[in-house]
Amino acid sequence: MTTFNAASSLVTRLRANTHRDPVRDWFVLLAASMIALAGIIVWNAWIFDTIAEGGVIGTPIGETPPIFSRSSLDRVRTVFEDRAAEEARYRTGAYRFADPSQ
């Protein structure tokens, strides 16, 4: 609570000797907003330029080991080849079936 009391005391002392000027307050608010907007624009331009040149934001990641093995890829390829061969058998007429609707 002492921090809050010190902050409110400081604000009270700063406001005691100043007269209220809404125009000045709005200009201060507008200037702070413009400075913040300029900072945001500069930050975004820097980020865009860094990425456009192929840079990395943050720490670059080293080379990671592959999360799959060649044998698992070969097994998947074999499954798809078997499916393609089965589909070809249906299309060429190797399998005969009677259509009950006819």
N, C-alpha and C positions, 0 to 999 in steps of 0.2 A: 504494500500500500504506500510505502514511502516514495516509490518511483512515481506512482500516479499523482501523489500530492506534489512532488517536485515539478512534474510536468504541468500540472494545472496551475501551480504558482508561477511558473515561467510564462505561461500563456497569459495569465492575468496581468503580470507586470508588463509584458509586451503590448497588451491591448490598452493599458491604462493611459498611456501618454499619446496615443494616436487617435486621430479623429476618423470616423468612418467615411470611407470613400469607395462606393460601389464600382465606379468606373475603373479605379486603380486595381481593385480586386479582380474585376473581370479581365483586365489586361494581363495581370499576373497569371491568372488561370489560362488564358489564351496562349500566353507565351510558353508556359509549362507544357501545354498540350502540343504546341508546334515543335518544341524541342523533343518531346517524346515521339512524335510522328516522324521527325527527321531521323532520330535514332533508329526507329523501326525500319525506315526505308533504307538507311545505310546498312543495317544488319542484313536485311533481305537481299540487297544487291551483292554484298560480300558472299553470302551463302550461295547465291545463284552463280556468281563468277567462279567460286571454288569448285562447285559441282560441274559446271560447264567445262572447266579445264581438266576434269578427270580426278579432282582431288577427293579426299575423304573428310567428312565432318567427324570430328572426334579422333580417337586413336585407331589407326589402321589395324585391321585384323590380319594376322599371319595366315599362312596357308593351312587350311584345315584338312584333315584326312577325309577321304570319301566315306560317306555313310552307307555305301552299298558295295557289294563285291561283284566281281565279274561272273561268278557262278550263279548268283541269284538272277542276274540279267539274262544269262543263257537259259535258265529254267523258264523265265517268263517268255522269252522268245520262242522256246519250244512249245509252250502252251498255245501261243497264238498261231504258230505254224500248224499244230494239230487241229485247231479250230478252223483254220482256212482250208485244210485238206478235207475236213468233214463237210464244210459248206460246199466245196467243189463236188463232192460225191452226191449231195442232194441236188445240185443244179444240173449235173450231167446225167442224172437218172440211174446212178448205180444202185440207189435204194428205190424199191418199188413199194408203194402202199396204196391201198384202196381208199377212195374218198367215199365215205358213207352217205354223203349228201347227194350223190348221183345215182 
